[in-house]
Amino acid sequence: TRQRALRSYPFASQKTLEYLRLSAENSRLSVTRTNVSESLIEMKTKLTEMEEALDSTREDTIQRRVERQRLEKEIIETDAAVISMKMKSSKQETMYQRELSKQRSKAEELRKQLEKTNTKPSTRRQST
């Protein structure tokens, strides 16, 4: 109110009016500086929070990538084990089939021999 009173005072000198103008501008600039400073502090705080969140996200991303690579490796190893087991199973099945075939052949030979022995006595009986 003092400034208003001095400004409206008709006998105020130019220096006094200039002083009042500069004082008012200084007050306005101080308020602006305070607002800008507070805004800057707020932006720095938000930036720090965002950087921390980004770092956390990066760490999570790296951990997920490492976990995914571990799982992919485990899947590949499991697939290789399954393929190996199938190959072994296939080989065993082939060996089993061969053995079964040999046993069938032997059984067939034994049947033939049995038939021959069964037929031989009957032919002897007929001739005697």
C-alpha positions in Angstrom: 0.0 0.0 0.0 2.9 2.3 0.6 3.9 1.9 -3.1 0.5 2.8 -4.2 0.4 5.8 -1.9 3.8 7.0 -3.1 2.9 6.5 -6.8 -0.3 8.4 -6.5 1.5 11.1 -4.6 1.8 14.0 -7.1 5.1 15.3 -5.8 7.0 12.0 -6.0 10.3 12.4 -7.8 11.4 10.4 -10.9 14.0 8.5 -8.9 11.4 7.5 -6.3 9.0 6.3 -9.0 11.8 4.4 -10.7 12.8 2.9 -7.4 9.2 1.8 -6.7 9.0 0.3 -10.2 12.2 -1.6 -9.8 11.2 -2.8 -6.3 7.9 -4.1 -7.7 9.6 -5.8 -10.6 12.1 -7.3 -8.2 9.3 -8.7 -6.0 7.6 -10.1 -9.1 10.9 -11.6 -10.3 11.5 -13.1 -6.9 8.1 -14.8 -6.9 8.7 -16.0 -10.4 12.2 -17.3 -9.4 10.7 -19.1 -6.4 8.0 -20.7 -8.6 10.6 -21.7 -11.2 12.9 -23.1 -8.5 10.1 -25.1 -7.0 9.1 -26.3 -10.4 12.7 -27.3 -11.2 12.9 -29.2 -7.9 9.7 -31.0 -8.7 10.9 -31.9 -12.2 14.2 -33.2 -10.8 12.3 -35.3 -8.2 10.1 -36.7 -10.9 13.1 -37.3 -13.2 14.9 -39.2 -10.4 11.8 -41.3 -9.7 11.4 -42.1 -13.5 15.1 -43.0 -13.7 14.8 -45.3 -10.7 11.6 -46.9 -12.3 13.5 -47.2 -15.6 16.5 -48.9 -13.9 14.1 -51.2 -12.1 12.4 -52.0 -15.4 15.8 -52.6 -17.0 16.8 -54.9 -14.2 13.4 -56.7 -14.5 13.9 -57.0 -18.3 17.4 -58.3 -17.9 16.2 -60.9 -15.3 13.3 -61.9 -17.5 15.7 -62.2 -20.5 18.1 -64.4 -18.4 15.2 -66.5 -17.1 13.8 -66.9 -20.7 17.3 -67.9 -22.0 17.6 -70.4 -19.1 14.1 -71.9 -19.9 14.9 -72.0 -23.6 18.1 -73.9 -22.9 16.2 -76.3 -20.6 13.6 -76.9 -23.3 16.4 -77.6 -25.8 18.1 -80.0 -23.4 14.7 -81.7 -22.6 14.0 -82.0 -26.3 17.4 -83.5 -26.9 16.8 -86.0 -24.1 13.4 -86.9 -25.5 14.9 -87.4 -29.0 17.7 -89.5 -27.5 15.2 -91.6 -25.6 13.1 -92.0 -28.7 16.2 -93.1 -30.7 17.2 -95.5 -27.9 13.6 -96.8 -27.8 13.5 -97.1 -31.5 16.8 -99.0 -31.4 15.5 -101.2 -28.6 12.3 -101.8 -30.5 14.3 -102.7 -33.6 16.4 -105.0 -31.6 13.3 -106.5 -30.0 11.7 -106.9 -33.4 14.9 -108.7 -34.6 15.0 -110.9 -31.6 11.3 -111.6 -31.9 11.8 -112.5 -35.6 14.7 -114.8 -34.6 12.5 -116.5 -32.0 9.7 -116.9 -34.5 12.1 -118.4 -37.0 13.4 -120.8 -34.3 9.8 -121.6 -33.3 8.9 -122.3 -36.9 12.0 -124.5 -37.4 11.1 -126.4 -34.2 7.5 -126.8 -35.4 8.8 -128.2 -38.7 11.1 -130.5 -36.9 8.3 -131.6 -34.6 6.1 -132.2 -37.7 8.9 -134.2 -39.2 9.3 -136.3 -36.1 5.5 -136.8 -35.9 5.3 -137.8 -39.5 8.3 -140.2 -39.4 6.9 -142.6 -36.8 3.6 -142.8 -38.6 5.4 -143.6 -41.9 7.4 -146.3 -40.0 4.2 -147.7 -38.6 2.7 -148.0 -42.0 5.7 -149.8 -43.4 5.9 -152.3 -40.6 
